[in-house]
Amino acid sequence: MFATLRLIALAGAATALVILGCSDPESNPIVPPSPFREGIRLESPTSDVTLAPQDKPYLIDTNYVIPQGVTVTVQPGTEIMVAGLFWIDVQGKIVAQGTAGSPIIFTSAHTSPDLGQWRGFKLHNQAEGSEFRHCIFTYGAYFDSDTLTPIGRDAQNYKGMLAINNSSPTIEHCIVTQNQNNAVFITNSASRPVIRYNIFTRNDASGVRADSSVFPQDLDISYNCISDNSAPAFIMTNDNPDTVAGTRRIFGDPTTVNVNLDSCDSHFNIDILPLFVDPAEDLQTRFANYELQSCSPCVDAGPVGTDPDPDGTRADMGAKPYAQAAGELRGRLETNLSAGVYRMSCDVVIPPGVTVVIGEGAKIEATGLFNFEVYGKLLVEGTANSPVELCACQTANQDFVGGLLFLDRGDEPSILRNFILNDFNRVTVNKAGVRFEDCEFNTGFLGGAQVATGTTALDSAVVFDECIFTDVGAWAVQVLSSSVIISNSRIFGSRGQGITMNNVGNGVQIFNTVVEACSVTTLSMEDFCSPLIVNNTFVGGGYYGIHMRQNCNPTLLNNIVAHCGRYGVFAEQSSLPFIDYCDIWNNGLRDTNPANYMPATLDVGASISQDPQFSDNAYRLAAASPCVNSGHPDSQYNDPDGSRNDIGAWGGPGAGAVGRGMIQRLMAQR
């Protein structure tokens, strides 16, 4: 009852307010809010004028016409906004020269900006070339489908934010984004624009469009980023590939790579996302941050030795160049690094033909999942007391670095000595002959080192000598159709395989190496692998010590295989190992019927199956070990002190000094 009465009372009060409020419409007029921001109104000039930045933007609310013979100069930091479907009609000349720190903004006056809220620039000043540098153009280029009215028909000749008709403007270091039509539209064969170092992105048409009156060979359009527009980057009626001759378009078709090794067309225009810090789409342009991220492909993408940025580096694309801090590494690296801490803010690339030396004591901290890519040659010259380190940057809350990538572009192989890689994704070696000496690889997420050079010739082997792999992912070393030599190394804690290989022929040799505590297998091979495995210790494979399948015929000599979950040596699918003077002991821990060999009929030569009696966690042998002086009796296998070979990783000539003559004799014995 009370609720009903309250509702009736409220309804009566509301009715009275409405009646009273409407009784005198002149006393309380309702003024709708303006859809436009406040500004300083501009009228078309009749003589030269300079527009300097003010406390409010300039406002255009009708067509702004710059007549022939008149120059409008716009100073850095000025903002000009347009309220409605109007043009900035340049029949004379406009010089809008911003700076990297104070670009000029041309945008919509709407409080809620959107594409196509104003028309754009008509540039049809044949005699005088306008200039735009460090300018930002947004929310214009209205797409006019009207072809019946004079305004609509005229608009068909100006279908872009910067519409060039019988004109030759210079457009450099500008950003054209969030517009409803093309960023740049060119018509008339007399047009000769210069368009360089710009970013045209997120426009609802093409980056650059030219009609049939324009010939691409007459245009200077180079070093631009034209990406993520709703239509192809370039649409030019007269730029057609010759399918018979196999030629490609002048603009837009990737035919080469630029200085950053990114794909580009013949004029070094790229079609890759520019990576702004915060473009603030659908907000007023003044709130956007069009600075480039460190990994932007637009950074240092300009020509070598021409038009450098204010800091002396190669030209960046866009209105706001990237400022590289002291000690920051990103992009091309062409200088040596000495002792000190460096911050790696993006992928680092050593380009072809360049050799970079990293001296002892250098530490490189990566702020993201970035790779150190080597196309040229890398020389890491750490020492035991002062190694070189690459790791994730903890102060930037980064957990992993991408890793190392070695590619073959004809340079000499890289050499890394006393190098530590921590908390990484993986190392990829596609370059034959790379050497890792006294290196550590700790906590690899995907894996340790993947070698895929395409050659199994031993004289082109990738070498791991005295290296350590700890807590790596699916494998510590993965060898794919390649040649690898592993010596005096230690692998611990792989979450899959310790060492794995596929289709390597005779191209892999492993000496004096300890592989332990791998979740699946300490040594695995598949598809026509015949590696030489001499004086190693394989301990604690979750399933197998040494597993081979699909026509693998390894040589196993003077090795210890112990404490594996199922089989010590497992050969299947037409695989047959040569086994001699090994100690295969205490395997099959997961099985009720333990087995050191599978099949049990394998010929194991003079091998034994006894407790090797390790003296420490490095798997050295105790003095009373049955493996002492029990390896191959030939003197070429003797220990460094001249005594007979000890079975396991601590026996034999050691340090990878196994000669080629011994390899040939072993092959002959088989």
C-alpha positions as CSV (number, residue, x, y, z in Angstrom):
1,M,0.0,0.0,0.0
2,F,2.8,2.4,1.0
3,A,4.8,1.6,-2.1
4,T,1.7,2.3,-4.3
5,L,1.1,5.6,-2.6
6,R,4.8,6.6,-3.0
7,L,4.6,5.8,-6.8
8,I,1.5,7.9,-7.2
9,A,3.1,10.8,-5.4
10,L,6.3,10.7,-7.4
11,A,4.3,10.5,-10.6
12,G,2.3,13.6,-9.6
13,A,5.4,15.6,-8.8
14,A,7.0,14.7,-12.1
15,T,3.9,15.8,-14.0
16,A,3.9,19.1,-12.1
17,L,7.6,19.7,-13.0
18,V,6.9,19.0,-16.6
19,I,4.0,21.4,-16.7
20,L,5.9,24.1,-14.9
21,G,9.0,23.6,-17.0
22,C,7.0,23.8,-20.3
23,S,4.9,26.8,-19.3
24,D,7.7,29.3,-20.3
25,P,9.8,27.9,-23.1
26,E,11.8,31.2,-23.4
27,S,13.1,31.1,-19.8
28,N,15.0,27.7,-20.1
29,P,16.1,27.2,-23.7
30,I,17.8,23.8,-24.3
31,V,21.0,24.2,-26.2
32,P,22.4,21.0,-27.5
33,P,26.2,20.5,-27.0
34,S,28.4,21.2,-30.0
35,P,29.8,18.1,-31.7
36,F,33.0,20.0,-32.3
37,R,35.9,21.1,-30.2
38,E,36.6,24.7,-29.7
39,G,39.2,26.4,-31.8
40,I,40.6,29.5,-33.4
41,R,38.6,30.0,-36.6
42,L,40.6,30.2,-39.8
43,E,39.5,32.0,-42.9
44,S,41.0,31.5,-46.4
45,P,44.1,33.7,-46.7
46,T,44.5,36.4,-49.3
47,S,48.2,36.9,-48.7
48,D,51.1,34.9,-47.2
49,V,50.4,33.8,-43.6
50,T,52.2,31.9,-40.9
51,L,50.2,29.7,-38.4
52,A,52.0,29.2,-35.1
53,P,50.8,26.9,-32.3
54,Q,48.3,28.5,-29.9
55,D,46.6,27.5,-26.7
56,K,43.7,26.1,-28.9
57,P,43.8,24.4,-32.2
58,Y,42.9,26.2,-35.4
59,L,39.4,25.5,-36.7
60,I,38.2,25.3,-40.3
61,D,34.5,25.2,-40.8
62,T,34.3,25.9,-44.5
63,N,36.5,25.2,-47.5
64,Y,39.9,26.6,-46.7
65,V,41.3,27.9,-50.0
66,I,45.0,28.9,-50.5
67,P,44.9,30.9,-53.7
68,Q,47.6,30.9,-56.4
69,G,50.5,33.0,-55.4
70,V,49.8,32.7,-51.6
71,T,51.9,30.6,-49.2
72,V,50.7,29.3,-45.9
73,T,53.5,28.3,-43.5
74,V,52.5,26.0,-40.6
75,Q,55.0,25.9,-37.7
76,P,55.9,22.8,-35.6
77,G,53.4,21.8,-33.0
78,T,50.4,23.4,-34.7
79,E,47.1,21.5,-34.7
80,I,44.5,22.3,-37.4
81,M,41.1,20.6,-37.3
82,V,38.2,20.6,-39.7
83,A,34.6,20.8,-38.7
84,G,32.6,19.2,-41.5
85,L,33.0,17.9,-45.0
86,F,35.4,20.6,-46.2
87,W,38.6,20.7,-48.1
88,I,42.0,22.4,-47.6
89,D,42.2,23.5,-51.2
90,V,45.8,24.3,-52.1
91,Q,46.0,26.3,-55.3
92,G,49.1,28.2,-54.1
93,K,51.5,26.6,-51.6
94,I,51.5,25.2,-48.1
95,V,54.7,24.5,-46.2
96,A,53.9,22.4,-43.1
97,Q,57.2,21.5,-41.6
98,G,57.0,20.0,-38.2
99,T,59.8,18.4,-36.2
100,A,60.3,15.0,-34.6
101,G,59.5,16.5,-31.2
102,S,56.6,18.7,-32.4
103,P,54.8,17.3,-35.4
104,I,51.9,19.1,-37.1
105,I,48.4,17.6,-36.8
106,F,45.6,17.8,-39.4
107,T,42.5,16.1,-38.0
108,S,38.8,16.2,-37.4
109,A,37.2,18.7,-35.1
110,H,34.7,16.2,-33.8
111,T,34.7,15.4,-30.1
112,S,34.1,11.8,-31.1
113,P,36.3,11.4,-34.2
114,D,35.8,8.8,-36.8
115,L,36.9,8.1,-40.4
116,G,35.7,10.5,-43.1
117,Q,34.6,13.5,-41.0
118,W,36.4,15.9,-43.3
119,R,37.6,15.7,-46.9
120,G,41.3,16.3,-47.0
121,F,43.8,18.2,-49.1
122,K,43.4,19.2,-52.7
123,L,46.9,19.7,-54.1
124,H,46.6,21.1,-57.6
125,N,49.3,23.8,-57.5
126,Q,51.3,23.1,-60.6
127,A,53.8,25.9,-60.3
128,E,54.6,25.6,-56.7
129,G,55.5,22.5,-54.7
130,S,54.0,22.2,-51.3
131,E,55.9,20.6,-48.5
132,F,54.7,18.3,-45.7
133,R,57.3,17.1,-43.1
134,H,56.6,15.5,-39.8
135,C,52.8,15.8,-40.1
136,I,50.0,13.6,-38.9
137,F,46.7,13.3,-40.9
138,T,43.7,11.6,-39.4
139,Y,39.9,11.1,-39.6
140,G,39.4,12.6,-43.1
141,A,39.4,11.5,-46.7
142,Y,35.6,11.4,-46.9
143,F,34.5,8.8,-49.5
144,D,32.2,10.6,-51.8
145,S,30.0,8.3,-53.9
146,D,28.1,11.2,-55.4
147,T,28.7,11.5,-59.1
148,L,25.7,13.7,-59.9
149,T,26.3,17.0,-58.2
150,P,29.2,19.3,-59.1
151,I,30.8,18.7,-55.7
152,G,30.5,15.0,-56.0
153,R,31.9,14.9,-59.6
154,D,34.8,17.1,-58.5
155,A,35.6,14.8,-55.6
156,Q,36.2,11.9,-57.9
157,N,39.5,13.7,-58.9
158,Y,40.6,13.9,-55.2
159,K,40.0,10.5,-53.7
160,G,42.5,10.6,-50.8
161,M,43.6,12.5,-47.8
162,L,46.5,13.9,-49.8
163,A,44.9,14.2,-53.3
164,I,47.5,15.2,-55.9
165,N,46.3,16.6,-59.2
166,N,48.8,18.2,-61.6
167,S,51.0,19.0,-58.6
168,S,54.4,17.9,-57.2
169,P,54.4,18.1,-53.4
170,T,57.1,16.7,-51.1
171,I,55.7,14.5,-48.4
172,E,58.3,13.2,-46.0
173,H,58.2,11.7,-42.4
174,C,54.4,11.9,-42.2
175,I,51.8,9.6,-40.8
176,V,48.4,9.2,-42.6
177,T,46.1,6.9,-40.7
178,Q,42.4,6.4,-39.8
179,N,41.1,7.9,-43.0
180,Q,38.1,6.8,-45.1
181,N,39.7,6.8,-48.4
182,N,43.3,6.4,-49.9
183,A,46.1,8.0,-47.9
184,V,47.5,9.4,-51.2
185,F,45.7,9.7,-54.5
186,I,47.6,10.8,-57.7
187,T,46.1,11.9,-61.0
188,N,47.4,13.8,-64.0
189,S,50.6,12.9,-65.8
190,A,52.2,16.2,-64.8
191,S,52.2,15.2,-61.1
192,R,55.7,14.5,-59.8
193,P,55.4,14.0,-56.0
194,V,58.3,13.1,-53.7
195,I,56.9,10.7,-51.1
196,R,59.5,9.3,-48.7
197,Y,59.9,8.0,-45.1
198,N,56.1,8.0,-44.4
199,I,53.7,5.6,-42.7
200,F,50.3,5.0,-44.4
201,T,48.3,2.6,-42.2
202,R,44.8,1.8,-41.1
203,N,43.1,3.7,-43.9
204,D,39.9,2.4,-45.4
205,A,41.4,2.1,-48.9
206,S,44.9,2.0,-50.3
207,G,48.1,3.6,-49.2
208,V,48.9,5.1,-52.6
209,R,46.5,5.0,-55.6
210,A,47.2,6.4,-59.1
211,D,44.8,6.5,-62.0
212,S,45.6,5.7,-65.7
213,S,47.0,9.2,-66.4
214,V,50.0,8.5,-64.1
215,F,53.0,6.3,-65.0
216,P,54.8,4.7,-62.0
217,Q,58.3,5.3,-63.4
218,D,57.7,9.1,-63.0
219,L,57.1,8.8,-59.3
220,D,59.6,9.1,-56.4
221,I,57.9,6.9,-53.8
222,S,60.5,5.2,-51.6
223,Y,61.3,4.1,-48.1
224,N,57.6,4.1,-46.9
225,C,55.7,1.8,-44.6
226,I,52.3,1.1,-46.2
227,S,50.6,-1.5,-44.2
228,D,47.3,-2.7,-42.8
229,N,45.0,-0.6,-45.1
230,S,41.8,-2.2,-46.2
231,A,42.9,-2.3,-49.9
232,P,46.3,-3.2,-51.4
233,A,49.2,-0.9,-50.4
234,F,49.5,0.3,-54.0
235,I,46.9,0.4,-56.7
236,M,48.3,1.9,-59.9
237,T,46.6,1.4,-63.2
238,N,49.8,1.5,-65.2
239,D,51.9,-0.6,-62.9
240,N,51.3,-4.1,-64.1
241,P,53.6,-7.2,-64.0
242,D,54.7,-8.9,-67.2
243,T,53.7,-12.5,-66.6
244,V,55.5,-13.6,-69.7
245,A,58.8,-12.0,-68.9
246,G,58.4,-12.7,-65.2
247,T,58.7,-9.1,-64.1
248,R,56.9,-7.7,-61.1
249,R,55.2,-4.5,-60.3
250,I,57.4,-1.4,-59.5
251,F,55.5,-0.6,-56.4
252,G,54.1,-3.1,-53.8
253,D,55.6,-6.4,-55.0
254,P,58.4,-7.6,-52.7
255,T,61.5,-8.1,-54.9
256,T,64.4,-7.5,-52.4
257,V,65.2,-6.9,-48.8
258,N,66.1,-3.6,-47.2
259,V,68.9,-2.7,-44.8
260,N,67.0,-4.3,-41.9
261,L,66.6,-7.5,-44.0
262,D,62.9,-7.0,-44.3
263,S,61.1,-7.8,-47.6
264,C,60.4,-4.7,-49.7
265,D,59.6,-3.6,-53.2
266,S,62.2,-2.2,-55.6
267,H,61.9,1.3,-54.0
268,F,62.3,-0.1,-50.4
269,N,58.7,0.3,-49.4
270,I,57.6,-2.2,-46.8
271,D,54.3,-3.7,-46.0
272,I,54.7,-4.5,-42.3
273,L,52.8,-3.2,-39.3
274,P,54.6,-0.1,-38.1
275,L,54.2,-0.8,-34.3
276,F,53.3,2.6,-32.8
277,V,53.6,2.9,-29.0
278,D,49.8,3.8,-28.7
279,P,47.9,5.0,-31.8
280,A,44.8,5.6,-29.6
281,E,42.4,4.7,-32.4
282,D,38.9,6.4,-32.2
283,L,40.3,9.0,-29.8
284,Q,41.4,12.5,-30.6
285,T,44.8,12.5,-32.3
286,R,46.3,14.7,-29.7
287,F,46.0,11.7,-27.2
288,A,47.8,9.3,-29.5
289,N,51.5,8.4,-29.2
290,Y,52.9,7.8,-32.7
291,E,56.4,7.1,-31.5
292,L,57.8,3.8,-32.8
293,Q,58.3,0.8,-30.6
294,S,61.8,-0.5,-30.5
295,C,60.9,-3.5,-32.7
296,S,59.2,-1.4,-35.3
297,P,60.4,-2.3,-38.8
298,C,60.3,1.5,-39.6
299,V,63.3,2.2,-37.3
300,D,66.5,2.7,-39.3
301,A,64.7,1.5,-42.5
302,G,66.0,4.5,-44.6
303,P,68.9,4.6,-46.9
304,V,72.5,4.3,-45.7
305,G,74.3,7.6,-45.6
306,T,71.4,9.8,-46.8
307,D,68.9,11.9,-44.8
308,P,69.8,10.6,-41.4
309,D,67.7,11.2,-38.3
310,P,68.7,13.9,-35.8
311,D,70.7,11.4,-33.7
312,G,72.8,10.5,-36.8
313,T,71.2,7.0,-37.4
314,R,69.5,5.9,-40.6
315,A,66.2,7.6,-41.4
316,D,63.1,6.2,-39.6
317,M,59.8,6.1,-41.3
318,G,57.0,8.2,-39.8
319,A,56.7,11.5,-38.0
320,K,58.5,10.6,-34.7
321,P,61.8,8.8,-35.0
322,Y,62.8,6.2,-32.4
323,A,65.4,7.5,-29.9
324,Q,67.9,4.8,-29.1
325,A,69.4,5.0,-25.6
326,A,73.1,4.6,-24.8
327,G,73.9,0.9,-24.4
328,E,70.7,-0.2,-26.2
329,L,71.0,-3.0,-28.7
330,R,68.3,-3.4,-31.4
331,G,68.3,-4.1,-35.2
332,R,71.6,-4.1,-37.0
333,L,74.7,-4.5,-34.9
334,E,77.9,-3.5,-36.8
335,T,80.2,-2.4,-33.9
336,N,82.2,-4.4,-31.4
337,L,81.0,-4.7,-27.7
338,S,83.4,-4.3,-24.8
339,A,82.9,-5.0,-21.1
340,G,79.7,-3.6,-19.7
341,V,75.9,-4.1,-19.5
342,Y,73.8,-3.7,-22.6
343,R,70.0,-3.6,-22.9
344,M,68.6,-5.6,-25.9
345,S,65.2,-4.1,-26.7
346,C,64.5,-6.0,-29.9
347,D,66.0,-8.6,-32.2
348,V,69.7,-7.9,-32.9
349,V,71.0,-8.7,-36.3
350,I,74.6,-9.0,-37.4
351,P,74.2,-8.5,-41.2
352,P,76.1,-10.3,-43.9
353,G,79.6,-9.2,-44.5
354,V,80.0,-7.9,-40.9
355,T,82.1,-9.3,-38.1
356,V,81.3,-8.3,-34.5
357,V,83.5,-9.1,-31.6
358,I,82.0,-9.2,-28.1
359,G,84.8,-8.9,-25.5
360,E,85.1,-10.4,-22.1
361,G,82.8,-9.1,-19.4
362,A,80.0,-8.0,-21.7
363,K,76.5,-8.8,-20.4
364,I,73.4,-8.4,-22.7
365,E,70.0,-8.3,-21.0
366,A,67.0,-8.8,-23.2
367,T,63.8,-7.0,-22.3
368,G,61.6,-9.4,-24.4
369,L,61.6,-12.7,-26.3
370,F,64.2,-11.4,-28.7
371,N,66.8,-13.3,-30.9
372,F,70.4,-12.5,-31.6
373,E,70.5,-13.2,-35.3
374,V,73.9,-13.8,-37.0
375,Y,74.1,-13.5,-40.8
376,G,77.7,-12.3,-40.7
377,K,80.3,-13.5,-38.2
378,L,80.1,-13.4,-34.4
379,L,83.3,-13.7,-32.3
380,V,82.6,-14.1,-28.5
381,E,85.8,-13.7,-26.6
382,G,84.9,-14.3,-23.0
383,T,87.3,-15.8,-20.4
384,A,86.8,-18.3,-17.6
385,N,86.9,-15.5,-15.1
386,S,85.0,-12.9,-17.2
387,P,82.5,-14.7,-19.5
388,V,80.1,-13.1,-21.9
389,E,76.4,-13.5,-20.9
390,L,73.1,-13.2,-22.7
391,C,70.1,-13.4,-20.4
392,A,66.6,-12.1,-19.7
393,C,66.3,-8.7,-18.1
394,Q,64.9,-9.2,-14.6
395,T,64.3,-5.5,-14.0
396,A,62.0,-5.5,-17.0
397,N,60.1,-8.5,-15.6
398,Q,61.2,-10.6,-18.5
399,D,61.5,-14.4,-18.0
400,F,63.1,-15.5,-21.3
401,V,65.3,-14.3,-24.1
402,G,64.6,-15.7,-27.6
403,G,68.1,-17.1,-28.1
404,L,70.7,-17.3,-30.9
405,L,70.1,-17.8,-34.6
406,F,73.0,-18.5,-37.0
407,L,72.3,-18.3,-40.7
408,D,74.4,-18.9,-43.8
409,R,75.1,-15.9,-46.0
410,G,78.6,-16.8,-47.1
411,D,80.6,-15.4,-44.2
412,E,83.1,-17.4,-42.1
413,P,81.6,-19.4,-39.2
414,S,81.1,-17.8,-35.8
415,I,83.2,-18.8,-32.8
416,L,81.9,-18.4,-29.2
417,R,84.2,-18.9,-26.2
418,N,83.2,-18.7,-22.6
419,F,79.7,-17.7,-23.3
420,I,76.7,-18.1,-21.0
421,L,73.1,-18.2,-22.3
422,N,70.5,-18.2,-19.5
423,D,66.7,-18.5,-19.6
424,F,66.3,-18.8,-23.4
425,N,63.9,-20.2,-25.9
426,R,66.5,-22.1,-28.1
427,V,69.6,-21.8,-30.2
428,T,69.2,-22.5,-33.9
429,V,72.3,-23.2,-36.0
430,N,71.8,-23.2,-39.8
431,K,75.4,-22.2,-40.5
432,A,78.0,-25.0,-40.9
433,G,81.2,-24.8,-38.9
434,V,80.0,-22.7,-35.9
435,R,82.1,-23.5,-32.8
436,F,80.9,-23.3,-29.2
437,E,83.8,-23.6,-26.7
438,D,83.4,-23.5,-22.9
439,C,79.8,-22.4,-23.2
440,E,76.8,-22.8,-20.9
441,F,73.2,-23.1,-21.9
442,N,70.9,-22.9,-18.9
443,T,67.1,-23.3,-18.8
444,G,66.1,-23.6,-22.4
445,F,62.3,-23.5,-22.8
446,L,61.9,-25.3,-26.1
447,G,65.3,-26.9,-26.3
448,G,69.0,-26.3,-26.2
449,A,70.7,-26.1,-29.6
450,Q,69.0,-27.2,-32.9
451,V,71.5,-27.8,-35.7
452,A,70.2,-27.9,-39.3
453,T,73.0,-27.0,-41.7
454,G,72.1,-29.3,-44.5
455,T,75.6,-30.8,-44.7
456,T,76.9,-34.0,-43.0
457,A,80.5,-33.5,-43.9
458,L,82.7,-33.7,-40.8
459,D,85.0,-30.9,-42.0
460,S,81.9,-28.6,-41.8
461,A,80.7,-29.8,-38.4
462,V,79.2,-27.6,-35.7
463,V,81.3,-28.1,-32.6
464,F,80.3,-28.2,-28.9
465,D,83.5,-28.5,-26.9
466,E,83.5,-28.4,-23.1
467,C,79.9,-27.1,-23.1
468,I,77.2,-27.5,-20.4
469,F,73.4,-27.9,-21.1
470,T,71.2,-27.7,-18.0
471,D,67.4,-28.0,-17.7
472,V,66.7,-27.6,-21.4
473,G,63.4,-28.5,-23.1
474,A,62.7,-31.3,-25.6
475,W,66.4,-31.8,-26.3
476,A,69.8,-30.4,-25.4
477,V,71.2,-30.9,-28.9
478,Q,69.1,-31.8,-31.9
479,V,70.9,-32.6,-35.1
480,L,68.9,-32.6,-38.4
481,S,70.7,-33.8,-41.5
482,S,73.9,-32.1,-40.3
483,S,77.3,-32.7,-38.9
484,V,78.0,-32.2,-35.2
485,I,81.0,-33.0,-32.9
486,I,80.3,-33.0,-29.2
487,S,83.2,-33.4,-26.9
488,N,84.0,-33.0,-23.2
489,S,80.5,-31.7,-22.5
490,R,77.8,-32.3,-20.0
491,I,74.1,-32.5,-20.5
492,F,71.7,-32.5,-17.5
493,G,68.0,-32.4,-17.1
494,S,66.5,-32.4,-20.6
495,R,62.7,-32.8,-20.4
496,G,62.9,-35.0,-23.5
497,Q,66.1,-36.3,-25.2
498,G,69.6,-35.4,-24.3
499,I,71.1,-35.7,-27.8
500,T,68.8,-36.5,-30.7
501,M,69.6,-36.9,-34.4
502,N,67.9,-37.6,-37.6
503,N,69.3,-38.6,-41.0
504,V,72.9,-37.6,-40.2
505,G,74.8,-40.5,-41.8
506,N,78.4,-40.6,-40.4
507,G,78.2,-36.9,-39.6
508,V,78.0,-37.0,-35.8
509,Q,80.7,-37.8,-33.3
510,I,80.4,-37.7,-29.5
511,F,83.4,-38.0,-27.2
512,N,84.0,-37.7,-23.5
513,T,80.5,-36.4,-22.7
514,V,78.2,-37.0,-19.8
515,V,74.4,-37.1,-20.5
516,E,72.2,-37.6,-17.5
517,A,68.8,-37.3,-16.0
518,C,66.8,-36.9,-19.3
519,S,63.1,-37.6,-19.0
520,V,63.0,-39.9,-22.1
521,T,66.3,-40.9,-23.6
522,T,69.9,-39.7,-23.1
523,L,70.8,-40.4,-26.8
524,S,68.3,-41.0,-29.6
525,M,68.7,-41.4,-33.3
526,E,66.3,-42.1,-36.3
527,D,66.6,-42.6,-40.0
528,F,70.0,-43.6,-41.4
529,C,72.3,-42.4,-38.6
530,S,75.7,-44.0,-38.1
531,P,77.4,-41.7,-35.5
532,L,80.6,-42.5,-33.7
533,I,80.0,-42.6,-29.9
534,V,83.3,-43.1,-28.0
535,N,84.0,-42.7,-24.2
536,N,80.8,-41.2,-22.9
537,T,78.6,-41.8,-19.9
538,F,74.8,-42.0,-20.3
539,V,73.0,-42.1,-17.0
540,G,69.4,-41.9,-15.8
541,G,67.4,-41.9,-19.0
542,G,63.7,-42.0,-18.1
543,Y,63.1,-44.7,-20.7
544,Y,66.3,-45.6,-22.7
545,G,69.9,-44.9,-22.6
546,I,70.6,-45.2,-26.3
547,H,67.6,-45.6,-28.6
548,M,67.9,-46.2,-32.4
549,R,65.3,-46.8,-35.1
550,Q,64.9,-46.9,-38.8
551,N,68.2,-48.2,-40.2
552,C,70.6,-46.7,-37.7
553,N,74.1,-48.3,-37.3
554,P,76.0,-46.4,-34.6
555,T,79.5,-47.3,-33.3
556,L,79.4,-47.6,-29.5
557,L,82.8,-47.9,-28.0
558,N,84.1,-47.4,-24.4
559,N,80.7,-46.0,-23.1
560,I,78.9,-46.5,-19.8
561,V,75.1,-46.7,-20.0
562,A,73.4,-47.1,-16.5
563,H,70.3,-46.5,-14.4
564,C,67.8,-46.0,-17.3
565,G,64.1,-46.7,-16.9
566,R,63.8,-49.5,-19.5
567,Y,66.6,-50.5,-21.8
568,G,70.2,-49.5,-21.8
569,V,70.6,-50.0,-25.6
570,F,67.4,-50.3,-27.7
571,A,67.7,-51.1,-31.4
572,E,64.6,-51.5,-33.5
573,Q,63.3,-51.2,-37.1
574,S,66.4,-52.5,-39.0
575,S,68.9,-50.8,-36.7
576,L,72.1,-52.6,-35.8
577,P,74.8,-51.0,-33.6
578,F,78.5,-51.9,-33.4
579,I,79.1,-52.3,-29.6
580,D,82.4,-53.0,-28.0
581,Y,84.1,-52.4,-24.6
582,C,81.1,-50.8,-23.1
583,D,79.6,-51.2,-19.6
584,I,75.8,-51.4,-19.8
585,W,74.5,-51.9,-16.3
586,N,71.4,-51.7,-14.1
587,N,69.0,-50.6,-16.7
588,G,65.3,-51.5,-16.9
589,L,64.5,-49.9,-13.5
590,R,60.8,-49.4,-14.5
591,D,60.4,-53.0,-15.7
592,T,59.8,-56.2,-13.7
593,N,62.2,-57.9,-16.0
594,P,65.1,-55.5,-16.3
595,A,67.1,-55.6,-19.6
596,N,70.3,-53.8,-20.5
597,Y,69.8,-54.6,-24.2
598,M,66.8,-54.9,-26.5
599,P,66.9,-57.2,-28.4
600,A,68.9,-59.4,-26.1
601,T,70.7,-61.0,-29.0
602,L,72.7,-57.9,-29.8
603,D,76.4,-58.6,-30.3
604,V,78.1,-56.6,-27.5
605,G,81.7,-57.7,-28.2
606,A,83.9,-57.3,-25.1
607,S,81.4,-55.2,-23.2
608,I,80.7,-55.8,-19.5
609,S,77.7,-55.3,-17.2
610,Q,79.1,-54.3,-13.8
611,D,78.6,-51.5,-11.4
612,P,80.9,-48.8,-12.7
613,Q,81.5,-47.4,-9.2
614,F,81.3,-43.7,-9.7
615,S,83.2,-41.7,-7.2
616,D,81.4,-38.4,-7.5
617,N,78.4,-36.7,-9.2
618,A,80.7,-35.9,-12.2
619,Y,80.7,-39.7,-12.8
620,R,84.5,-40.1,-12.4
621,L,85.5,-43.7,-11.6
622,A,86.6,-45.0,-8.3
623,A,90.0,-46.6,-8.2
624,A,88.4,-50.0,-7.9
625,S,85.9,-49.5,-10.7
626,P,85.8,-52.4,-13.2
627,C,85.8,-49.8,-15.9
628,V,89.3,-48.6,-15.1
629,N,91.8,-49.9,-17.8
630,S,89.0,-51.9,-19.4
631,G,88.4,-50.0,-22.6
632,H,89.7,-50.8,-26.0
633,P,93.3,-52.0,-25.6
634,D,94.6,-50.4,-28.7
635,S,97.1,-47.7,-27.7
636,Q,95.3,-45.1,-29.8
637,Y,92.5,-45.1,-27.2
638,N,94.9,-44.8,-24.2
639,D,94.2,-42.3,-21.4
640,P,96.3,-39.1,-21.4
641,D,98.7,-40.7,-18.9
642,G,99.4,-43.5,-21.3
643,S,97.5,-46.2,-19.5
644,R,94.8,-48.4,-21.1
645,N,91.6,-46.7,-21.9
646,D,89.1,-46.3,-19.0
647,I,85.5,-46.9,-20.0
648,G,83.2,-43.8,-19.7
649,A,83.4,-40.1,-20.2
650,W,86.7,-39.7,-18.2
651,G,88.7,-42.2,-20.3
652,G,90.5,-42.1,-23.6
653,P,92.6,-39.4,-25.2
654,G,90.1,-36.8,-23.8
655,A,89.2,-33.3,-24.8
656,G,87.9,-34.4,-28.2
657,A,91.4,-35.2,-29.5
658,V,90.2,-38.3,-31.4
659,G,92.1,-38.4,-34.8
660,R,90.7,-39.0,-38.2
661,G,92.9,-42.2,-38.6
662,M,91.1,-43.8,-35.7
663,I,87.7,-43.0,-37.2
664,Q,88.7,-44.6,-40.4
665,R,90.0,-47.8,-38.7
666,L,86.8,-48.1,-36.6
667,M,84.7,-47.9,-39.8
668,A,86.9,-50.6,-41.3
669,Q,86.4,-52.8,-38.3
670,R,82.7,-52.7,-38.7
